[in-house]
Amino acid sequence: MKEGFERGLAFERECFLALVQTPESRALRHAFFGERAAGKIADVPSNKPVRKIERIGVVGAGTMGGGIAMNFLNADMSVVLLETKQDALDRGLATIRRNYNYEAQVGKGKLMQEKVEERMALIRPTLSFGDLAQANLIIEAVFEELSVKEQVFRQLDEIAKPGAILASNASMLDLNKIASFTKRPGDVISMHFFSPANVMKLLEVVRGEQTGKDVLATIMQLAKKIKKTAVVSGVCDGFIGNRMIEQYIRQALFMLEEGVLPAQIDRAIEKFGFAMGPFRMSDLAGNDIGWAIRKRRYREQPDLRYSRVADRLCEMGRFGQKTGADWYDYQPGKRDAAPSKRVDDMIVAYSAEQGISRRRIGDKEIVERLVLSLVNEGAKILEEGVATKASDIDMVYLTGYGFPLWRGGPMLYADTIGLYNVERAMRKYAKQPNGCAWQPAARVRELAASDGRFNV
Ligand SMILES: NC(=O)c1ccc[n+]([C@@H]2O[C@H](COP(=O)([O-])OP(=O)(O)OC[C@H]3O[C@@H](n4cnc5c(N)ncnc54)[C@H](O)[C@@H]3O)[C@@H](O)[C@H]2O)c1
């Protein structure tokens, strides 16, 4: 004030110039442009004509189906919601109503009570596939079993009108196989929502081998209408997000048997900025989901090394917050995670049984192993063309997995610390007893050698 306006302007400029060069500023700009870049697809021109989407069908009114339907109701679009049995349908409708009432109560989304009724009136509940015949887009959210998906897609193929888009919300199943259950694989795509689907911004749009370009363009445009950040992924096990998170969790489990306890790991990565550490996240989703994936890995990739410590937890019947017990203990109706002596004792006993002498692991190593495991898998995803640009991977992690926005996502983080340092850390961890996961991806090696970056 005392020094005058001109001096004030100069001071403001000095501050601006200092701040604009910080990694945090760069990360926020990266997120801003990354979101826009995600909508640009190299082989699909932006003026590609799209299909008209007015009527939506959702198959399955469970956790995901209900949340998915809410996205369209919120955009004033009507939804035909299909279930196999009346009680499942009633349960699904009651959950949607409860979610809306909750939003109205807490003022989230500024939803007024009268709007709840308006939204609910846009749902047409049904038990008959015939009622989906007029839908332009039908999204399937039934059980994660290929045989159930097959049954549903064969039925949809029979009744859907020509030109209708058939979308799957499957998490880990092969979209090309699902498309092959129909006589119109060009109309089949994956819309992979994240839970809770009415809240999470991320939508992975998975293009199958035969997905039509206009189908892809239509879904990308629709995603904007329902206010999602859509990122295109190719077909692979877990797509972009879950494929990477599997490696991150694998490291977390290795560290448990090597010497740390869940609370230390969660605390370290939350201090780094993640919304939630791997164990609190696993408790929220239910540890049984990871168990099902691991059992499949043991069968399909018997040479892949995995710590079995999480299996012990499942064998103890601890399946997540929903059972009141998992990596942590939970009081009924509360979400506060309290470290569990039983679990911590089980982990220490597991190490002893495996002949592992537990060692102290610092927060730096915890964070490095978790974040760089994402980077290494992300690099492989880029090499394979499953993601076409590094910023797409960053957008997946910023909008779907609670990666700190101000760090810009795993690939930008790798750029920030430098690929030379990333590779060096990977080689260091490769020498440890659980080093099997640390062979640096070819893309990491190339960029380290050429002083390159993922995000150019
Ligand atoms: N829960 C998550 O966090 C999550 C996240 C992303 C994707 N997904 C995927 O979404 C899909 C659904 O998962 P969910 O968690 O909602 O499961 P869920 O068990 O809560 O719901 C599935 C619903 O589908 C119904 N259903 C089963 N067969 C049917 C059929 N033939 N016709 C109509 N309805 C049928 C069931 O009655 C049930 O209500 C799965 O493929 C899952 O992998 C789940």
The ligand as an SDF file (V2000), in Angstrom:
LIG
                    3D

 44 48  0  0  0  0  0  0  0  0999 V2000
  -18.3120  -52.1130   -8.2880 N   0  0  0  0  0  0  0  0  0  0  0  0
  -17.3080  -51.4700   -8.8480 C   0  0  0  0  0  0  0  0  0  0  0  0
  -16.5060  -50.7910   -8.1830 O   0  0  0  0  0  0  0  0  0  0  0  0
  -17.1390  -51.5210  -10.3480 C   0  0  0  0  0  0  0  0  0  0  0  0
  -16.3880  -50.5200  -10.9890 C   0  0  0  0  0  0  0  0  0  0  0  0
  -16.2880  -50.5320  -12.3810 C   0  0  0  0  0  0  0  0  0  0  0  0
  -16.8870  -51.5530  -13.0950 C   0  0  0  0  0  0  0  0  0  0  0  0
  -17.5880  -52.5370  -12.4470 N   0  0  0  0  0  0  0  0  0  0  0  0
  -18.2140  -53.5790  -13.2570 C   0  0  0  0  0  0  0  0  0  0  0  0
  -19.6080  -53.2900  -13.3650 O   0  0  0  0  0  0  0  0  0  0  0  0
  -20.3310  -54.5280  -13.4930 C   0  0  0  0  0  0  0  0  0  0  0  0
  -21.3950  -54.5590  -12.4130 C   0  0  0  0  0  0  0  0  0  0  0  0
  -20.7770  -54.5010  -11.1480 O   0  0  0  0  0  0  0  0  0  0  0  0
  -21.5840  -54.1050   -9.8200 P   0  0  0  0  0  0  0  0  0  0  0  0
  -20.5660  -53.8060   -8.7950 O   0  0  0  0  0  0  0  0  0  0  0  0
  -22.6130  -53.0850  -10.1550 O   0  0  0  0  0  0  0  0  0  0  0  0
  -22.2990  -55.4930   -9.4840 O   0  0  0  0  0  0  0  0  0  0  0  0
  -23.6050  -55.7420   -8.6440 P   0  0  0  0  0  0  0  0  0  0  0  0
  -23.5780  -57.1500   -8.2320 O   0  0  0  0  0  0  0  0  0  0  0  0
  -23.8070  -54.6770   -7.6260 O   0  0  0  0  0  0  0  0  0  0  0  0
  -24.7830  -55.5590   -9.7220 O   0  0  0  0  0  0  0  0  0  0  0  0
  -25.0140  -56.4110  -10.7940 C   0  0  0  0  0  0  0  0  0  0  0  0
  -26.5040  -56.4070  -11.0700 C   0  0  0  0  0  0  0  0  0  0  0  0
  -26.7400  -57.0570  -12.3140 O   0  0  0  0  0  0  0  0  0  0  0  0
  -27.9580  -57.7790  -12.2070 C   0  0  0  0  0  0  0  0  0  0  0  0
  -27.9720  -58.8130  -13.2380 N   0  0  0  0  0  0  0  0  0  0  0  0
  -27.2730  -59.9590  -13.2800 C   0  0  0  0  0  0  0  0  0  0  0  0
  -27.5490  -60.6350  -14.4220 N   0  0  0  0  0  0  0  0  0  0  0  0
  -28.4340  -59.8830  -15.0970 C   0  0  0  0  0  0  0  0  0  0  0  0
  -29.1000  -60.0320  -16.3450 C   0  0  0  0  0  0  0  0  0  0  0  0
  -28.8960  -61.1110  -17.0840 N   0  0  0  0  0  0  0  0  0  0  0  0
  -29.9450  -59.0780  -16.7390 N   0  0  0  0  0  0  0  0  0  0  0  0
  -30.1460  -57.9890  -15.9610 C   0  0  0  0  0  0  0  0  0  0  0  0
  -29.5530  -57.7760  -14.7710 N   0  0  0  0  0  0  0  0  0  0  0  0
  -28.7080  -58.7240  -14.3560 C   0  0  0  0  0  0  0  0  0  0  0  0
  -27.9320  -58.3170  -10.7860 C   0  0  0  0  0  0  0  0  0  0  0  0
  -29.2460  -58.6530  -10.3480 O   0  0  0  0  0  0  0  0  0  0  0  0
  -27.3180  -57.1570  -10.0140 C   0  0  0  0  0  0  0  0  0  0  0  0
  -28.2850  -56.2870   -9.4830 O   0  0  0  0  0  0  0  0  0  0  0  0
  -19.2980  -55.6320  -13.4070 C   0  0  0  0  0  0  0  0  0  0  0  0
  -18.9130  -56.0140  -14.7020 O   0  0  0  0  0  0  0  0  0  0  0  0
  -18.1510  -54.9630  -12.6680 C   0  0  0  0  0  0  0  0  0  0  0  0
  -16.9000  -55.5680  -12.8990 O   0  0  0  0  0  0  0  0  0  0  0  0
  -17.7350  -52.5320  -11.0960 C   0  0  0  0  0  0  0  0  0  0  0  0
  1  2  1  0
  2  3  2  0
  2  4  1  0
  4  5  1  0
  4 44  2  0
  5  6  2  0
  6  7  1  0
  7  8  2  0
  8  9  1  0
  8 44  1  0
  9 10  1  0
  9 42  1  0
 10 11  1  0
 11 12  1  0
 11 40  1  0
 12 13  1  0
 13 14  1  0
 14 15  2  0
 14 16  1  0
 14 17  1  0
 17 18  1  0
 18 19  2  0
 18 20  1  0
 18 21  1  0
 21 22  1  0
 22 23  1  0
 23 24  1  0
 23 38  1  0
 24 25  1  0
 25 26  1  0
 25 36  1  0
 26 27  1  0
 26 35  1  0
 27 28  2  0
 28 29  1  0
 29 30  1  0
 29 35  2  0
 30 31  1  0
 30 32  2  0
 32 33  1  0
 33 34  2  0
 34 35  1  0
 36 37  1  0
 36 38  1  0
 38 39  1  0
 40 41  1  0
 40 42  1  0
 42 43  1  0
M  CHG  2   8   1  16  -1
M  END
$$$$
